Each structure stands twice: as C-alpha cells, then as structure tokens.
C-alpha cells in the first residue's frame, strides 16, 4: 500500500488572473467575496510607485470601503503582522488585499492567519498548523520573483531571535492572485536581478526536490526556460512590457512548481541568513545558488543534466563532473550579466557566524526536500564557500 500512496500527488493554486492591467480588477474580485471593508496591506515603496492608488480607485469604483496598512519592513516582522491583525479587527474589515513584493504579501497572509485564530503568528511555525480558514485574500505581486501570491509559504522575521520562520500550509494559498506585469515597471535593476534569481532558484530547487513529480516538473522547466531566456534582456530594456510579461509568467510557473514540490537547501540557508542579517531574500538566494547546486549535483545528476540542457548548455560527450562545472559557470555568468557580484563576506558574514546560521538552516522545512541529505557540517561547508 505505502508504495502506491507515495505516488499520490496533490496540486494547489489560487484562482489566477494574469495580464497587463489586471490589477484594476481588484474591486470586482473583492465584491465577489461580498467585501464591505478591505484591509489593504502594502509598503511605502509600493505606495510611492502608484500601485496602491490604482487598487484604491478600483475599490472606490465598486463602492467598497478600505483601510490602508503600510508599516511593513522588507522582511515582514512578527510585530507588523500582529499590528495588522489588530487594525483589521478595529476597522471591521472582512477581506484582505495585499499589494507589493514578498513582504506585504507574506504580511497579508500572516494577518489572515492571526485574525482567523486570534493567536500569535509565532504559534503557526511549521507545516500544516493552520486549523481555521483565513478571510478572503487577494494578492497583487509587484515584483517578478517571490511568488508568495501562488504559494503555500508564509515567511516571517522574528527580529528578537534574528531568525526567519516558515509557515507552510495549503490554507496559506490566497483565494485570488492578480498577476499584472505592468506593476513590475517600478522595480530598480538590483531588485529585478534579486527577484529574477529568486524565481530561477524556485524552479531549480522544485525540479530536483524530493517532492517533485509530473504535476510540478512542466512548470519548473518552463520557468527556467522563460527566466534564463529573458532576464538579461529585461534588465537591459526596463520599459519592454513583453519581456516583463515573460519574466512574470516564468516567476508564476516557478511558484506553482515550488509551492507543490517544496524547495531545498538554498532556501533553508537563505531563510536563516535573511533572518540573521535582515538582507533581501533574493540576494541571499543568489549568493548561495551555485554553491548548493555543486553540493547537490551528485544526488540528482540526471535531473541537473536536464536543467543544464534547458539553459542551453550543450551536454553531448560530457560526463557529469563536466556538466556540473558548466552549470555552475552558467549560473555565475548569468548573475554577472545582470550585474550581481555579491558575496556573503561583503555583507559582514564571518566564519564565526556560520554555526548559528547552519543550525537554523537545519530546522527549516525546506531542508527536508533537498535532494542530497545534509548534515549541519555539510551546510557549514557550503556557507563557507559562499563567503
């Protein structure tokens, strides 16, 4: 029996509306949920870019009242989630709309969980801890990368402990995701690079994850093809909306893949790092990716070869050691081509920090689906290589 059960697959995703300008449909969506008052969650940068004004106008056009909450840090914090939940209740809201990158979206997800349960967000760390459905949740991503809008993940920063923690549950998948490539026009080149690499890492990790399967593989491969093929050009031509659509689509496909296949050591290590130094998540991923690929390659050589081929690397006549080398070179060259030259050392990580970082990475749910089983010592070595 157990063998046949292990072949069962489930696939979760929100209702997805994709296309230029679809952010203007948010009023309609909220109305469908019978919204009387919406909590709009965002951050100062997204407000400055004008995307929140579009959301407000759409809600007003449907006669829906709203309250704007924008005290969200680049890595959303426990206190920010708790305050947002207080404001939701005080203002008698009944629907949550989050507009922004991963941070406002994760904060909005967290607020929904707290409102539903009436307990601290800290109590929901881990897998499948959510018992009560959240209020209707509509997400509008403004970066092409995190895929919080299609995923089962909520990542919150506990700055008291200098740690990030993960909540993974199908109850964290939003009801509706309005994926509008126009909103990514406000990303600066560094944010475009970080979030683009984040999406590429989602696809790579999902494809080699122990949770991969026939429902997730096509999404992961298509994401790799789209992002690898268009990211450099998009960053070079920031106003080209067709390129933005391709990257946004790639990011969405990567999100559908990793939400269902889960991730691996890059994300486990990156969550630990981002909590410790409060660094952008995409930056953490980008610094670590080729080191983890080199570490994992031997545990999934045939799948990594498919990744190399998807990136356009000619693998004919090469053995796996050579393919691994080419793949690592390709990832480094791609990072350089989009202007990314960071290392952990540049951000003040020292050898002395590595045991703390590794200990926390070992407790992240993402480590469980990494293709190569890793001890804390293994993780320490990989962090060391990324210095």
C-alpha positions in Angstrom: 0.0 0.0 0.0 2.6 2.5 1.1 4.3 2.4 -2.3 1.1 3.3 -4.2 0.3 6.1 -1.7 3.7 7.7 -2.2 2.7 8.2 -5.9 -0.4 10.3 -4.9 0.0 13.9 -5.9 -1.9 17.0 -4.9 -1.5 20.4 -6.5 -2.8 23.6 -5.0 -3.0 27.1 -6.6 -5.1 30.2 -6.3 -7.5 31.5 -8.9 -5.1 33.2 -11.2 -5.8 36.3 -13.3 -2.8 37.1 -15.5 -2.2 40.0 -17.8 -1.3 43.7 -18.2 -3.7 45.9 -16.3 -5.4 43.2 -14.3 -4.7 45.0 -11.0 -7.7 47.2 -11.9 -10.0 44.2 -11.4 -9.4 44.1 -7.7 -12.6 45.9 -6.9 -14.6 43.3 -8.8 -12.8 40.4 -7.0 -13.4 42.0 -3.6 -17.1 42.5 -4.5 -17.4 38.8 -5.4 -16.4 38.0 -1.8 -19.1 40.3 -0.5 -16.5 42.8 0.8 -17.8 45.7 2.9 -14.4 46.9 4.1 -11.0 45.8 2.8 -7.7 45.9 4.7 -5.1 46.9 2.0 -1.6 45.8 3.0 1.4 47.4 1.3 4.6 49.3 1.9 5.9 52.8 1.4 7.8 51.9 -1.8 4.8 50.4 -3.5 2.6 53.4 -2.5 5.2 55.7 -4.0 5.2 53.7 -7.2 1.4 54.4 -7.5 0.1 50.8 -7.5 -1.9 51.3 -4.2 -3.7 54.3 -5.7 -4.9 52.0 -8.6 -6.2 49.5 -6.0 -7.9 52.2 -4.0 -9.6 53.6 -7.2 -10.8 50.1 -8.2 -12.3 49.6 -4.7 -13.9 53.0 -4.7 -15.5 52.4 -8.1 -17.3 49.4 -6.5 -18.3 51.4 -3.5 -16.1 49.3 -1.2 -14.5 51.0 1.9 -10.9 50.2 2.8 -8.2 50.8 5.4 -4.6 51.1 4.3 -1.9 49.4 6.4 1.7 50.0 5.2 4.0 49.6 8.1 5.7 46.5 6.6 9.5 46.1 6.6 11.4 44.5 3.7 11.4 41.3 5.8 8.0 41.4 7.4 8.1 41.1 11.2 6.1 39.4 13.9 5.0 42.7 15.4 3.9 44.1 12.0 1.7 41.0 11.4 0.2 41.4 14.9 -0.5 45.1 14.5 -2.1 44.5 11.1 -4.4 41.9 12.6 -5.4 44.4 15.4 -6.2 47.1 12.7 -8.2 44.5 10.7 -10.4 43.9 13.7 -10.7 47.5 14.8 -11.8 48.6 11.4 -14.2 45.7 11.0 -12.6 44.5 7.8 -13.8 41.4 6.0 -11.3 40.9 3.1 -7.5 41.4 2.8 -5.8 42.7 -0.3 -2.0 42.8 -0.3 -0.1 44.7 -2.9 3.7 44.5 -3.2 6.6 42.2 -3.2 7.0 39.2 -1.0 6.9 41.3 2.2 3.4 42.8 2.0 2.1 39.6 0.6 3.5 37.5 3.4 2.4 40.1 5.9 -1.2 39.9 4.5 -1.2 36.1 4.7 0.1 36.3 8.3 -2.6 38.8 9.2 -5.3 36.5 7.8 -4.0 33.6 9.9 -3.9 35.7 13.1 -7.4 37.1 12.5 -8.8 33.7 12.0 -7.3 32.1 15.1 -6.9 35.0 17.5 -3.4 33.8 18.5 0.2 34.9 17.9 1.7 34.3 14.4 4.6 32.6 16.2 2.4 29.7 17.1 1.9 28.7 13.5 5.5 27.9 12.6 6.0 24.6 10.6 3.8 22.5 8.3 0.0 22.3 8.4 -0.5 24.1 11.6 -3.5 26.2 10.4 -6.9 25.0 11.7 -9.3 27.8 10.7 -9.8 29.3 7.2 -8.4 32.8 6.8 -10.6 35.7 5.5 -10.7 36.1 1.7 -7.3 37.0 0.5 -6.4 38.8 -2.8 -2.8 39.3 -3.7 -1.2 41.6 -6.3 2.5 41.0 -6.8 4.7 43.9 -7.9 7.9 42.0 -8.3 8.6 39.1 -10.7 10.1 36.7 -8.2 8.8 35.7 -4.8 5.6 34.0 -5.9 4.1 34.5 -2.5 0.9 35.1 -4.4 0.6 31.5 -5.6 2.4 29.6 -2.8 1.7 27.7 0.4 4.5 29.6 2.2 4.5 32.5 4.6 7.9 33.6 5.8 8.0 35.9 8.8 11.0 37.5 10.5 11.4 37.2 14.3 13.9 40.1 14.9 14.1 39.3 18.6 15.8 36.0 17.7 17.3 37.2 14.5 15.6 34.3 12.7 13.0 33.8 10.0 10.4 31.1 10.4 8.3 29.4 7.8 4.6 28.6 7.8 3.7 26.0 5.1 0.0 25.2 4.6 -2.5 25.0 1.7 -4.6 27.3 3.9 -1.9 30.0 3.1 -2.6 29.8 -0.6 -4.6 33.0 -1.4 -8.0 33.0 -3.0 -7.1 35.2 -6.0 -3.8 36.3 -7.5 -3.9 39.2 -9.9 -0.6 38.9 -11.7 -0.1 42.2 -13.6 3.3 42.6 -15.4 2.8 46.4 -15.6 3.4 46.6 -11.8 7.0 45.3 -12.2 7.9 48.5 -14.1 8.7 50.1 -10.8 11.5 47.6 -9.9 15.0 49.0 -9.9 17.7 46.9 -11.7 19.0 45.4 -8.4 15.5 44.3 -7.3 14.9 42.9 -10.8 18.1 40.9 -10.5 17.4 39.6 -7.0 13.8 38.7 -7.6 14.6 37.1 -11.0 17.3 34.9 -9.5 14.9 34.1 -6.6 12.4 32.8 -9.2 15.1 30.9 -11.1 16.1 29.2 -7.8 12.5 28.3 -7.1 12.4 26.5 -10.4 15.7 24.7 -10.0 15.0 23.6 -6.4 11.5 22.4 -7.2 12.8 20.4 -10.2 15.3 18.5 -8.1 13.3 18.4 -4.8 12.3 15.0 -3.4 8.7 16.3 -3.7 8.9 16.8 -7.5 6.5 15.0 -9.7 4.7 15.1 -13.1 2.4 17.9 -11.9 5.3 20.2 -10.9 8.0 19.4 -13.5 6.5 21.1 -16.5 6.0 24.3 -14.5 9.6 24.2 -13.2 11.1 23.6 -16.7 9.0 26.3 -18.4 10.0 28.8 -15.6 13.7 28.0 -16.2 13.3 28.4 -19.9 11.5 31.8 -19.6 13.7 33.3 -17.0 17.0 32.1 -18.3 16.0 33.2 -21.8 14.7 36.7 -20.9 16.1 38.0 -17.6 19.2 39.7 -19.0 17.3 41.4 -21.8 14.5 42.5 -19.4 17.0 44.2 -17.1 18.7 45.8 -20.1 15.3 47.0 -21.5 13.3 48.0 -18.5 10.4 49.5 -20.4 9.7 46.5 -22.6 6.4 45.1 -21.3 6.6 42.0 -23.5 9.8 40.9 -21.7 8.2 41.8 -18.3 5.3 39.5 -19.2 7.7 36.6 -19.9 9.6 37.1 -16.6 6.3 37.5 -14.7 5.0 34.3 -16.3 8.2 32.5 -15.5 8.0 33.6 -11.9 4.4 32.4 -11.7 5.3 29.0 -13.2 8.2 28.7 -10.7 5.8 29.5 -7.9 3.3 26.8 -8.9 6.2 24.3 -9.1 7.8 25.1 -5.7 4.6 25.6 -3.8 3.7 22.0 -4.6 7.2 20.3 -4.8 8.7 22.4 -2.0 12.3 23.7 -2.1 15.7 22.7 -0.9 18.9 23.8 0.8 19.3 27.2 -1.0 16.1 28.3 0.6 16.7 26.8 4.0 20.1 28.5 4.1 18.7 31.8 2.7 15.9 32.0 5.3 18.5 31.6 8.0 20.7 34.2 6.5 17.9 36.7 5.8 16.7 36.4 9.4 20.2 36.9 10.8 21.3 39.9 8.8 17.9 41.2 7.6 19.1 41.0 4.0 16.8 40.8 0.8 15.7 37.2 0.3 16.6 37.2 -3.4 20.1 38.4 -2.6 20.6 35.5 -0.1 19.5 33.0 -2.8 21.7 34.5 -5.5 24.8 34.4 -3.3 24.2 30.7 -2.4 22.7 29.1 -5.6 25.8 27.8 -7.4 27.4 26.5 -4.2 24.3 24.5 -3.4 23.9 23.2 -7.0 27.5 22.0 -6.9 26.8 20.3 -3.5 23.6 18.7 -4.7 24.6 17.7 -8.2 25.7 14.1 -7.5 22.4 13.3 -5.8 20.3 14.1 -8.8 22.7 14.1 -11.8 20.1 13.2 -14.5 17.8 16.0 -13.3 20.6 18.5 -13.1 21.6 17.5 -16.7 18.0 18.3 -17.8 18.4 21.7 -16.1 21.7 22.3 -17.9 20.1 21.4 -21.3 17.1 23.7 -20.5 19.7 26.5 -20.0 21.0 25.8 -23.5 24.2 24.1 -22.3 25.4 21.5 -24.9 26.0 18.4 -22.8 26.9 16.0 -25.6 30.0 14.0 -24.8 30.4 15.4 -21.3 30.5 13.4 -18.1 28.5 14.6 -15.0 31.5 16.3 -13.4 31.9 18.4 -16.5 28.2 19.1 -16.8 28.2 20.2 -13.2 31.1 22.6 -13.9 29.3 24.1 -16.9 26.1 24.5 -15.0 27.9 26.3 -12.2 29.7 28.5 -14.7 26.5 29.3 -16.4 24.8 30.4 -13.2 27.8 32.6 -12.3 27.8 34.2 -15.8 24.1 34.9 -15.6 24.5 36.6 -12.2 27.3 38.7 -13.6 25.3 39.6 -16.8 22.5 41.0 -14.6 25.0 43.0 -12.5 25.1 40.8 -9.5 28.5 40.4 -7.8 27.7 40.0 -4.1 29.2 37.5 -1.7 28.4 36.8 2.0 31.6 38.4 3.1 30.6 41.7 1.5 27.6 41.7 3.9 29.6 41.1 7.0 29.1 37.4 7.4 32.2 35.9 9.1 33.3 32.3 9.8 32.2 32.8 13.4 28.5 33.2 12.3 28.4 30.0 10.3 27.5 27.6 13.1 24.5 29.7 14.2 23.3 30.1 10.5 23.7 26.4 9.9 21.9 25.3 13.0 18.9 27.3 12.0 19.0 26.2 8.3 18.8 22.6 9.6 15.5 23.4 11.2 13.9 25.0 8.1 11.2 22.8 6.4 12.9 23.4 3.0 15.9 21.3 4.0 13.6 18.2 4.2 13.1 18.0 0.5 16.7 18.8 -0.6 17.9 16.0 -3.0 21.1 15.4 -1.0 20.8 14.6 2.6 22.8 17.2 4.5 24.3 17.3 8.0 25.0 20.6 9.8 28.6 20.2 8.9 27.7 20.0 5.2 25.7 23.2 5.5 28.6 24.9 7.3 30.9 24.0 4.4 28.6 25.4 1.8 28.1 28.7 3.7 31.9 28.8 4.0 32.2 28.5 0.2 29.8 31.4 -0.3 31.9 33.8 1.8 
